[in-house]
Amino acid sequence: MADKSCRENESGDDSLSASPQSTVNTQPLNSWLQVSVKESSRRTTTSLKIQDSFVVYLVETKVLDQLKICPEWQEVPITVSGSDCASTSLVVVWRRYSEFDLLRDYLLDAFPSVVIPSLPGKRVVTPWQAAALDKSDPEFVEKRRVSLEQFLKRLCCLPEISSDPILLAFLKTDADWKKMVYSKQQLLKDSRLKALSAAYRIKRPNEKFEAIRRYANELEGHIGNLLKIRAKATEHLYGVHKIHVNYGREFSEWSSLERQDLADGLQKIGQYLDAFSEDIDASIESEEDFADQLKEYHGYCDSLRHICVKQELLLLELQQCESTLESKKSRRNNLSQGKRGLLDGLKVKMFGDGTPEQKEEKLKQLDEEIVEMEEKVKIATEAIEKFESSALANVEKFYAQKTSDITDVLITHVVMSIDQCKKSKASWVNVRQACQSM
């Protein structure tokens, strides 16, 4: 699904991203390399005589076109522990889930105008099982492997991040990769307190980004409700099918009491009902795939809100600069006309009025401060205009991708449901034929 929705779109330089790169490669990574998560492996470490086990995933990166390789890829050294990577055409590294999570956090900070893909959840709760699947459960690990591969393929579709050294190092090296990320995040991290209060301090919010925030919240709610309803319906359907095992057993046992024709018919009915009970297993797996694809877009809502928060921070910074500029201009105007505010009036009463030279010096200082603030307002205005233009363009790309993906997901789900109904119908047709043969 990621491959179909990826489109090579032109993208300008995003100076607001605070990314280490100076220019943006207009070619996405998937135009010259192929990334996949091939397998998983369990590792064990011992610290203070306590054993800790965890799962790692093998990320394989294969260069498809040497002529299109970006210069930044060549600059990242291949340093993979325990791996023989003599050629740059194929590189493999082992990564933990926490490293994927760290990569996403970094990209959210480094590229705030880009809709960064979501990661699979940390827990899986299946309604028809007693508890959440253990993180070491093979089924859970395999589902996570597929979702992590989808995450990387989504990233490789984004031209804005294609030359980022941290992302390239994630694919190519495991030597102190986390230290590289932490050193960059210290430069990129915004004040969390400032981000939380920005929305309440903005005087003139941008309606387009307010609409994006409302859409993200409502989409998250609709998908969340859909997942809950699907889980209840699937649990009910699973129970209905599985209870037919009892039907099958009773018919089979009953057949041992009867004579030939009736006995054969009852035996067949029992077998067909057993088959009806087992048919649901494959459908349940398809239902889980359907849910995982919806959960991906449930997670995307967080990325959309992150874009809105960044826009609010930039807008707040601009409005603060404008307010400071207005205040300095007002002070300069009052001083030149001999007007005094309450604070200035108190100062005159306490220390007396200044000399003309002092007044001239204050006017000169205010003029310099006004020029400085006008430059800051100009820079802040250009920054937010550039961010908003880039962010809105990326959100539109996301909408197009979402429409295509959700359409495919729903069609696949409908086809799967039709196939399940056909299987169920076939089982009951067989039961009818067995009854007619008695």
C-alpha positions in Angstrom: 0.0 0.0 0.0 2.9 2.4 0.7 4.4 1.8 -2.7 1.2 2.7 -4.5 0.6 5.9 -2.5 4.1 7.2 -2.9 4.4 10.0 -5.4 7.4 11.9 -6.5 6.4 15.5 -5.7 8.5 18.5 -6.1 9.5 20.1 -2.7 11.3 23.3 -1.9 13.9 23.9 0.8 12.4 23.7 4.3 14.6 25.9 6.4 12.3 25.7 9.3 12.8 22.0 9.8 16.1 22.7 11.7 17.5 19.7 9.8 21.2 19.4 9.6 21.1 19.5 5.8 21.3 22.8 3.9 19.4 21.6 0.9 16.6 19.2 0.2 17.0 16.4 -2.2 13.9 16.4 -4.5 14.2 12.6 -5.1 12.7 10.3 -2.5 14.9 7.5 -1.2 12.7 4.8 -2.9 13.8 6.2 -6.3 17.2 4.6 -5.9 17.1 2.2 -2.9 14.9 -0.5 -1.5 14.4 -1.0 2.2 12.8 -4.0 4.0 12.7 -5.5 7.4 13.6 -9.1 6.7 13.5 -11.0 9.9 13.5 -10.8 13.7 15.7 -12.2 16.4 15.7 -12.5 20.1 18.7 -11.1 22.1 19.5 -11.4 25.8 21.7 -9.1 27.9 22.8 -9.5 31.5 23.1 -6.5 33.8 23.7 -6.8 37.5 23.0 -10.5 37.2 19.5 -9.8 35.8 18.8 -11.1 32.3 16.8 -8.9 29.9 15.5 -10.3 26.6 14.4 -8.2 23.7 13.6 -8.5 20.0 15.7 -6.9 17.2 14.7 -6.5 13.5 17.0 -6.9 10.5 16.8 -3.8 8.3 18.1 -4.5 4.8 18.9 -1.6 2.5 19.6 -2.4 -1.2 20.9 0.3 -3.6 19.0 0.0 -6.9 20.6 2.8 -8.9 24.1 3.9 -8.2 23.7 6.9 -10.4 20.9 8.4 -8.3 22.6 8.0 -4.9 22.5 11.3 -3.0 26.0 12.6 -1.8 24.9 12.3 1.9 24.6 8.5 1.6 28.2 8.3 0.5 29.3 10.4 3.5 27.7 8.1 6.0 30.3 5.3 6.8 29.2 1.6 6.9 29.9 0.5 10.5 27.7 -2.5 11.3 28.7 -4.7 14.2 29.0 -8.4 13.3 28.2 -7.9 9.6 30.3 -8.1 6.5 29.3 -5.1 4.4 32.1 -5.0 1.8 29.8 -3.4 -0.7 27.6 -0.3 -0.4 25.0 -1.9 -2.6 23.6 -4.0 0.3 23.6 -3.0 4.0 22.0 -4.7 6.9 21.6 -3.5 10.4 19.8 -4.8 13.5 17.4 -2.4 15.2 15.2 -2.5 18.2 11.6 -1.1 18.2 12.8 1.7 20.6 15.2 2.8 17.9 12.4 3.1 15.4 10.5 5.1 17.9 13.5 7.4 18.5 13.9 7.9 14.8 10.3 9.0 14.4 10.6 11.4 17.4 13.7 12.9 15.8 12.0 13.3 12.4 8.9 15.0 14.0 11.3 17.6 15.5 13.6 17.9 12.5 10.9 18.1 9.9 7.8 19.7 11.6 6.1 20.6 8.3 6.2 17.0 7.0 3.5 14.4 7.9 5.6 11.7 9.5 4.2 8.1 9.3 3.0 6.4 12.4 4.5 3.3 14.2 2.7 0.2 15.3 1.4 0.2 18.8 3.4 -1.2 21.7 0.7 -3.6 22.8 -1.8 -5.7 21.0 -5.1 -6.7 22.7 -7.2 -9.3 20.8 -10.8 -9.4 22.0 -11.1 -13.2 21.7 -7.9 -13.8 23.8 -7.7 -13.6 27.5 -4.9 -11.0 27.6 -2.6 -8.9 25.5 -0.2 -10.8 23.3 3.2 -11.0 24.8 5.8 -9.0 23.1 7.8 -12.1 22.5 4.9 -13.9 20.9 5.9 -15.0 17.4 2.6 -13.7 16.0 3.0 -10.3 17.6 6.6 -10.0 16.5 5.7 -10.9 12.9 2.9 -8.3 12.8 5.3 -5.7 14.2 8.0 -6.6 11.6 5.5 -6.0 8.8 4.3 -2.7 10.3 7.9 -1.5 10.8 8.7 -2.3 7.2 5.6 -0.3 6.2 6.9 2.6 8.3 10.3 2.6 6.6 8.7 2.4 3.1 6.5 5.4 4.0 9.6 7.3 5.0 11.4 6.5 1.8 8.5 8.1 -0.1 9.1 11.5 1.4 11.6 13.7 -0.6 11.9 16.3 2.2 13.8 13.9 4.4 15.7 11.9 1.8 19.1 13.4 2.5 18.8 13.6 6.3 22.0 12.2 7.8 20.3 10.7 10.9 17.8 8.8 8.7 20.6 7.6 6.4 22.7 6.5 9.4 19.7 4.5 10.7 19.8 2.5 7.5 23.6 2.2 7.3 25.3 2.2 10.6 24.8 1.1 14.2 27.9 2.8 15.6 26.7 5.3 18.2 23.6 6.0 16.3 21.6 6.9 19.4 24.3 9.4 20.5 24.0 11.1 17.1 20.2 11.4 17.6 20.5 12.7 21.1 23.1 15.3 20.2 20.8 16.6 17.4 17.6 16.5 19.5 19.2 18.9 22.1 19.4 21.5 19.3 15.9 20.7 18.0 13.8 20.3 21.0 11.1 23.0 21.7 9.9 23.9 25.1 7.1 21.4 25.9 5.5 24.0 28.3 5.6 26.6 25.6 4.0 24.2 23.1 1.2 23.4 25.6 0.4 27.1 26.3 0.8 28.5 22.8 -2.7 27.7 21.6 -4.2 29.8 24.6 -1.9 32.8 23.9 -2.4 33.2 20.2 -4.5 36.2 19.3 -5.2 35.5 15.6 -5.1 31.7 14.9 -4.8 30.5 11.4 -8.1 29.0 10.4 -6.6 26.5 8.0 -4.5 24.9 10.7 -7.4 25.0 13.1 -9.3 23.0 10.5 -6.5 20.5 10.3 -6.4 20.1 14.0 -10.2 19.6 14.1 -10.0 17.1 11.3 -7.2 15.1 13.1 -9.2 15.0 16.3 -12.4 13.9 14.5 -10.6 11.4 12.3 -9.0 9.9 15.3 -12.3 9.6 17.0 -14.1 8.0 14.0 -11.3 5.5 13.4 -11.1 4.7 17.1 -14.9 4.0 17.2 -14.7 2.0 14.1 -11.9 -0.2 15.6 -14.0 -0.8 18.7 -17.1 -1.7 16.7 -15.0 -4.0 14.5 -13.5 -5.7 17.5 -16.9 -6.4 19.0 -18.3 -7.6 15.7 -15.3 -9.9 15.1 -15.5 -11.3 18.7 -19.1 -12.0 18.2 -18.6 -13.6 14.8 -15.7 -15.7 16.1 -17.8 -16.9 19.0 -20.8 -17.9 16.7 -18.5 -19.9 14.4 -16.6 -21.6 17.2 -19.7 -22.6 19.1 -20.6 -24.7 16.1 -17.9 -27.1 17.1 -20.3 -28.3 19.8 -23.0 -28.7 17.1 -20.6 -30.8 15.0 -19.6 -33.0 18.0 -23.2 -33.7 19.0 -24.2 -34.6 15.5 -21.2 -36.9 15.2 -22.0 -38.7 18.5 -25.7 -38.9 17.5 -24.7 -40.7 14.3 -23.4 -43.6 16.3 -26.9 -44.4 17.6 -28.6 -44.5 14.2 -28.8 -46.8 11.2 -26.8 -46.5 8.0 -28.6 -43.7 6.0 -29.4 -41.5 8.9 -26.0 -42.2 10.5 -24.1 -41.2 7.4 -26.1 -38.0 7.0 -25.6 -37.0 10.6 -21.9 -37.8 10.4 -21.6 -35.6 7.3 -23.5 -32.8 9.0 -21.1 -32.9 12.0 -18.1 -32.7 9.6 -19.6 -29.8 7.7 -20.3 -27.9 10.9 -16.7 -28.5 12.0 -15.5 -27.0 8.7 -17.9 -24.1 9.3 -16.3 -23.5 12.7 -12.7 -23.6 11.3 -13.5 -21.3 8.3 -13.4 -18.2 10.6 -9.7 -18.6 11.5 -8.4 -17.3 8.2 -10.9 -14.5 8.2 -9.8 -13.4 11.7 -6.3 -13.0 10.4 -7.6 -10.8 7.5 -9.6 -8.8 10.1 -6.5 -8.1 12.0 -4.7 -6.9 8.9 -7.7 -4.6 8.2 -7.4 -3.3 11.8 -3.7 -2.7 11.5 -4.1 -0.6 8.4 -6.7 1.5 10.1 -4.5 1.9 13.2 -1.8 3.3 10.9 -4.0 6.3 10.0 -5.2 6.5 13.6 -1.5 7.2 14.4 -1.2 9.7 11.6 -3.5 12.0 13.5 -0.7 12.7 16.0 1.5 13.8 13.2 -1.1 16.2 11.9 -1.5 17.7 15.4 2.2 18.1 15.7 2.3 20.2 12.5 -0.4 22.4 14.1 1.5 22.8 17.3 4.7 23.9 15.4 2.6 26.4 13.4 1.2 27.8 16.7 4.7 28.2 18.1 5.9 30.1 15.1 2.8 32.3 15.0 3.2 33.0 18.8 6.8 34.0 18.2 5.7 36.4 15.3 2.9 37.9 17.4 5.3 38.5 20.3 7.8 40.2 18.0 4.9 42.4 16.6 3.7 43.3 20.1 7.3 44.2 21.2 7.7 46.3 18.1 4.4 48.1 18.7 5.4 48.8 22.3 8.7 50.3 21.3 7.2 52.4 18.6 4.6 53.7 21.1 7.3 54.5 23.6 9.3 56.3 21.0 6.3 58.3 19.9 5.4 59.3 23.4 9.0 60.3 24.2 9.3 62.5 21.1 6.0 64.3 21.9 6.8 64.7 25.6 4.0 62.3 26.7 4.7 60.0 29.6 3.1 56.8 30.6 2.5 55.9 34.3 5.9 54.3 34.7 7.8 57.2 33.0 5.8 59.6 35.1 6.9 57.9 38.3 10.5 57.9 37.2 10.3 61.7 36.5 8.9 62.4 40.0 11.6 60.2 41.6 14.7 61.2 39.6 13.6 64.3 37.7 13.3 65.0 34.0 16.4 64.2 31.9 18.4 66.7 29.9 17.8 67.1 26.1 20.9 65.1 25.4 19.6 62.2 27.5 16.3 62.4 25.7 18.1 62.4 22.3 20.1 59.4 23.4 17.0 57.5 24.5 15.3 58.3 21.1 18.4 57.0 19.3 18.5 53.8 21.4 14.8 53.2 20.7 15.3 53.8 17.0 18.0 51.2 17.0 15.8 48.8 18.9 12.9 49.4 16.5 15.1 48.6 13.5 16.2 45.4 15.2 12.7 44.4 16.0 11.5 45.2 12.5 14.1 42.8 11.2 13.0 40.1 13.7 9.4 40.6 12.6 10.5 40.3 9.0 12.4 37.1 9.7 9.5 35.6 11.8 7.0 36.5 9.0 9.1 34.8 6.3 9.6 31.8 8.6 5.9 31.2 9.3 4.9 31.9 5.6 7.5 29.3 4.4 6.4 26.8 7.1 2.7 27.2 6.3 3.2 26.9 2.6 5.3 23.7 3.0 3.0 22.2 5.7 -0.2 22.8 3.8 1.3 21.3 0.6 2.4 18.2 2.6 -1.0 17.9 4.3 -2.6 17.9 0.8 -0.3 15.1 -0.3 -1.3 13.2 2.9 -5.0 13.6 2.1 -4.5 12.2 -1.4 -2.5 9.3 0.0 -5.1 8.6 2.6 -7.9 8.6 0.1 -6.1 6.1 -2.0 -5.1 3.9 0.9 -8.4 3.9 2.7 -10.3 3.1 -0.5 -8.0 0.1 -1.1 -8.3 -1.0 2.6 -12.1 -0.9 2.5 -12.4 -2.6 -0.8 -10.1 -5.4 0.4 -12.2 -5.7 3.6 -15.5 -6.0 1.7 -14.0 -8.6 -0.7 -12.8 -10.6 2.3 -16.2 -10.4 4.0 -17.9 -11.6 0.8 -15.5 -14.5 0.6 -16.2 -15.4 4.2 -20.0 -15.3 3.5 -19.5 -17.6 0.5 -17.6 -20.1 2.6 -20.3 -20.0 5.2 -23.0 -20.4 2.6 -21.1 -23.4 1.1 -20.9 -25.1 4.5 -24.7 -24.7 5.0 -25.4 -25.9 1.4 -23.4 -29.0 2.2 -25.4 -29.5 5.4 -28.7 -29.2 3.4 -27.5 -31.8 0.9 -26.5 -34.1 3.8 -30.0 -33.7 5.2 -31.6 -34.4 1.8 -29.5 -37.6 1.5 -30.9 -39.1 4.7 
